[in-house]
Structures are given as C-alpha cells and as structure tokens.
C-alpha cells in the first residue's frame, strides 16, 4: 500500500524556521511531481510549492524567498524548509505526490495525512 508520511510540524515563533519532510513508501515505480499544500481554518487548500522529478520548482507568491522545496530521489522524500515564518503561515500542511504504481497507466495522485504548523508568539 502506497502512502505519504509527513513529519516536522510544530509550534514556532514568528521569524522562526521549520523543516517538513514527507516520505513516500510502498510499492511504486517512480515518483513524479511532489509538493506541499496547506489549509488554514476556514480557507481552501492552497498550493505552497511543487518540485518535478527533474528538480524544477514552483512556489506560491506568498512564500517565495522564504520557503525552499527539495527532494531526495533515492529516499523518495520531499522537504519543505520554511524560514521567516509568519502567523499567516499557520495551517495544516499536506504532502502531495504523483506516484507511478502501474507501468500501463498514468501516475496516481496521493495525499499525506497532514501536519500542523503553528506560528505564534
């Protein structure tokens, strides 16, 4: 069974830093796009950052220059380094990945269970 397991959330003061990790496990042939989304209370889930298998990245305007997405292909793991955190970054952060589980089909999209990030003094 394929799953995405996140870690690294928590409580941090404004201006602080956190690093989120998300590891894909189970039976699959390849991890394509991997990324992070977030959902704040009362708001829709939004894209934070995405990284392709080739290493190209895309960021939401609200996090550009503060967050960095990276991945370790050998470990099928994606990271989100978050610096200069603001209270408005408070949300549940979800890992998302396109994983190829069947060579005769297109990749399937998977979500992690979410990890809480709270930025507060």
Protein Blocks (a to p, Z undefined) as FASTA:
>chain_A
ZZdddehiacddehiacddddddedjdfbdcddddddddehiacddfbdcdfkopacddf
klgokaccdddfklopacdddehiafklgccddddddddfbfkbccdddddebiaddddZ
Z
